[in-house]
Amino acid sequence: MQALPPFTPDLSAAFARCQAPVEQAHSLPPACYTSAGLCDVEAATVFGGWIGVGRADMVPEPGDYIALDILGHAIILLRDRDGVLRAFANACRHRGARLVDDTGNCRGLKCPFHAWAYRLDGTLAAAPRMDEAEGFCKSDYGLHGYAAEERLGFAFISLAPPAQPLDDALGDFADIHAPWPLAGMVTTRREVLEVACNWKAFLEVFNEYYHLPFVHRDSIDAVYDQPDPAEQTTGAYATQFGATEGTGGLLERQQNQALPPIPQLKGRAASGVRYTWVFPNMTFAAGTDALWVYEAYPLGPNRCKVVQSACFPPETLALPGSDTKIAAYHERLDAALAEDIPALENQQRGLRSPAATQGRFQPLLEPNVARFANWYATKMMGEARQI
């Protein structure tokens, strides 16, 4: 592994520029998108607390599980017999064999190598012939667990013991998103892809309006009005609402395929889309009729894994012919990505230039990105003080 880079006075000064008010703030320094050493620091620091891993309905029923691979951690996310969300290391406590892949449903977990068996709460249920090992006690060999919780239908885990309760980290997240029935939204598609850009850059483009007339001129730009100023939040997230002409969940040419509005939405919330970035790695758009979610995970400084989820209210899914219209929403997600990815990969090439420097933010069109840069710089500077 490459040695961690020194936190030089220049880098410290660059981070300080990210911590100014949005009208004065600078973007993250290019090294944050290209340095393998800083990528290593991020893994322990920026990803050292709660992280969003998508929608909790990945595992809706008791016994449902999904294998996740995040920053070198192999994880089993599952629903136990009591319906509680749990996360365990995907490694047998005998000699480390991987227990499961993909998704499924089980009454318990059984190692394919030597048949050690675990209950859905992670405790060891059976270990063939281990009674012959002196002093062996099954209660000592349960699966390694991670903190796992769900809020508003989103799943969160912590790869290290969490420094603070999840609700303290989220602050007023639930209050600001109360108009949308997020907890009951149902995932209709979950797609995984890789993009040749830094994970932060992918999340940034989802959270800013500035690029719309240039990257999405003929696809979705005309749908979006000028956004409202970003909310001042108390948690580790940023959010901004903007009105739309029609639904933000469809392309300009698809607006005749619009699904009915979410019944519970009222007032300003029923007129547009709220874009939210839950730090560090999960972002979503809560619209008038749908919810779309992205997670991004580093695969090194110049590549990331992206997970896309599309979600709809159960009332919508029950409507006759909803499948056809939902396919149009999926098409919109794919079309926007097909325009964003070349722009992101081009940006990544530019960031690797020795001449690349920090830029400035457009205060109304990029406040979520500026808020993240401030949060990220604060986290990284905290690490600097410990080195």
N, C-alpha and C positions, 0 to 999 in steps of 0.2 A: 504494500500500500504506500502511495506517495505521502511524504511527510506533510503535516499540516502547514499551510503558509503562515508566515509571520503576519501579525496584525500591525502593519507598518503605520506610521503617522499618516501617510497618504490615504490608506484604506480607512483608517479611523475617521479622517476628515470627510471622506466620501460618504461614509455612513451617517455622519452628523448632518450632511446636507439633505439626506433622506428624511430626517426627523423634523424638518421645518414645516410650518403650515403649508397646505396644498398650494397656495398661491405663490409660495417661495421654494417649494421642495424640488429636489432633483430625483431623477430615477436612480435605481440601483446601479452601482458601477459595473461595467461589462464583465469584470472578473467573476462576478456572482453567477454569470451564465456560462462561463467557459472554463473555470478553474477546477481541476479534479480535486485539489486540496480543499477548496471551499465547499465542494460537494460533500466531502467527507465530514466537514464540520457541521453542515446542515443536518446530516443523518442523525447526529447526536443531539443537536441543539434545536433546530427548527422543527424537527419531527420527534422531539423528545417528550412531548406532552400528548394531548388528545388529538387524534386525526380522524377525519371523516372517511369512511370506507363505503359510502354509497347508501342505498336504501335497505332498510331492515327487512323488507319483504323478499330479499334474496333467500331468506330462510323463514318462510311464513309459518310452518307447522312444526310441532314437536318432532325431533329426530331429523329435520332438514339440516343439511350442512353445505358449505361451499369452501373450497380450498383457495386461500388468498396468498400471494407472494408479494411482500412489501418490504423494500429496502433490505433484502437478504433474510428476512424473517418469513418462514413458512408457517402459515396460520390456518387453523380450522375455525371458521365462524359457524356456530350452530345454535339451534333452539332446543333447550332441554325439555324434559317431560312436563315441567311446570310452565313452559312458554317463556322462560327467561333466556335472553340473549347471552351467549357465552363465547369466549375466544380462547383457544388453546394452541400451543406449539404443535405443529404437524410433524411430530417426532416421537417415536416410541421411547419410553423410559428404560427399555432394556438395552438396546444398542443403536438407537437413533433412527431406525427405519421410518420412512415416510408412511403415514397411515392411510391417507386418502388423496385423491385427485378429483378435480372437477366438482360436480354437485351430486347430491343424492339424498336419500333418506335412510336412516338406520335406527335400530334399537339401541345400539352401542357401537363403539369403535374397536376394531380388531386388527392387530398388526399382521400384515401378510407374511412376515418373515418367521416369527416364532410364536405367533398366536396369543401374545399378551392382549387382554381385552379390557376395555375401559367403559365405564358408564357415561351417560351424557353429561354428568356433572364433573367429569374428568377423573374420578377416582378409579383406581385399578380394581377390576372385578375378578380377573383370573390371570394366573401366570403359571402355565404348565410346568410341573416338576420343580418349581422353585422352592418348595418346602424342604428340599434337600440342601439348599444353601443356608449355611449357618447364620442365624440372626436376621434372615430376610423377613420383612414385614410389608405387606401390600400397601398399608396406609402411608408408607414412606415414598411410594412410587407412582403417585398420581401424575397426570399430565401437567406440564408447566402452563399456568394460566396467565392471561392478559386481562386487564380491566376492559370490560365491554358494557356499553349502555346504548340506549336508543332514545332519541328526542324527536318529536314531530315526524316520526317515520324514518329518520336518518339513523344509521349505525355509526358508532364511534368506538374506537379502541385506543389504548395507550400501550406503546411498545415497552415503556419503562414504567415503574410505579408513578402514577400521576401526581404532579406537584400540587394540584388543586382539584376540587370536585368539578365535574363537568359543568354543572350549572353556573359555577363561578366563572369558568372559562367562557361560557356562552353569554353571560350577562343578560341583556334584555332581548336576546334573540327570539324567544317565544312570543314576547309582547309585540314586537314589530311585525312578526309573520302571522299574528293571530287571525287576520282576515281570510287567510287561505287555509283550507282543511288539509294541511300537508300530511298529517298522520295517516289519513285514510286513503291517500293516493296510491294507485296500483301500477306497478311497473309492467309495461307491455313489451319492452325490449331493453336488453343490456348488451352492449357491444364493447369489445376490447380491441384497441389498436395501438401501434407505436408510431411516434412522430419524431423526426430528426430535429428536435429543438429542446431547449431547456424546459423543465417542467413549469417553472415560474412564468416563462413567456407564454406558454399555452393558456394558463389561467388568466394572465393579464389581458389577452386579446378578447376573452369572453366577457371581461368586466369593463370594457371601455367602448364609448360611442364614437370616438374620434375616427376610427378606421372605416366606419360603415359606408360613407359615400365613395371611398376609394377602392375598397376590397369587395364590397357587396352592392355596388352601384345598381345592378340590374336584377338583384335577387330579393333583398330584404330591406335595403336602405329606406325606401319610401314608406315602409310600414312604421318606422320609428320617428316619433316627434322628438323635439329637444327634451332631454331628461330634466327631472327636478334636481335640485341640489341634493347631495348625499346626506343621509341621516347621520347624526352624531350618536354613535353606539357606545355601550359600556362593555361589550364583550370583545373577544378576539375574532371579529368579523367586520366586514364592510358591506354596505348595502345602498342601493340607489334605485329609485322608481322612475319610470318614464311612461308617458302615455303612448298609445299606438293607434294607427289607423287600421282598424281590423284587429287581427290577432298576430302577435309576434311568433306564434307557433307554426305559421305557414309562410311560404313564399308569396311575393306580390301577386303572381299569376294564379295562386291556389286559393285565394280568399273565399271563393264560392264553396270550398270544401270545409269551411269552419264548423266546428262542433259547438253545441250550445255552451253558454257561459257556465262556470261553476255556480251552482244555485246559491251557495252561501255568500258569494262576493257581493259587496255593496259599496257605494260611494266611489271614492277615488280608486280603490283597489280593483274595481271592475272595469277600469278604462285603460289598463296597460300591463306592464311587466315589471316585477321587482327582481333585479339582479343582485345576488348575494354571494360573497366569497367568505367561506368559513375557513379561517387560517389553520393550517397552512395550505391544504391541498384539495379542498372540495368546494365547488361552486355550483350554483343552480339559478334557474330563472323560473319564478312563479308567475304564470300568466293568467289570462282570463279564463282559460279552458284547459290548460295542461301545465305540467312541471317537467323541465328537462335539467338533468344533473350531469356534471362532469367531475371526475376525480383525475388527478395527475400525480404520477410517481416518478422520481428520477431513476434513469437507467444509465447514470453517468452524467456529466455536465451537458452533453450535446444530444441527448436522446431521452425520451420519456415514454412511459406507458400511460395511456389514457383510457378511462372507462366512461362510457356514455350510457345514461339511463333515461328512458322516456316514460312518463307516468301520467295517468289520467284518473279522474274521480270514478268510483264504481258506478255511479248513476249514468255516466257517459258510456261506459263499457256495456251496460245493459240495453242500450238503444239499438233498435234494428238498423243494420247497415253501418254500425260504428267501425267495423274492421276496415272498410274501404277508406273512410275518412282518416282514421288513425294512420294508415299507410302513407297518406299525404304528409302528415306531421313528421313521420320518420324520414320521408324524402327531403323535407326542409332541413332537418338536422344534417343529413348527409351532404346536401348541396352547400350549406354554409361551411361545413368542414372542408369540403373540396376547394373552397376559396380561401379559407383561413390557412390551411396547411402550407401551400406554396409561399404565402407571405411570411409565415413563421420560420420556415426553413431558410428563406432568403435572409430574414433578420438574424438568424443564428450564424449564418456565414459572415454577415457584417460585424457582428459582435466579436468575432475572433480576430478582427483587424487590430493591430497595435495602436492604430489611430482612434479606435472607438473610445468614446468618453460618455460621461453622464449627460442625460438630457433633462428637459424641464417638462412638467405636466400641464396640460390644459385643464384648468381647475374644475370646470363643469363637466367635461367629457371623460376625465380620467381619475375621478376622486377615489374610486375603489382601489385602483392600482397604486395611487399615492399612499393610501392608508396601509396597504399591505407592505409597501416599501418601508414605511415608518416602523411597522411591527417587526418586520424581518431584520432591519438594521438594529433595532433595540435588542432582539434575541442574539444576534451575532456579536454585538458589542458586549453583551453579558458574558458570552463565551470568551471573548478577548480578555476580560478582566480575570478569568480563571486560568489562563495559559501562563 
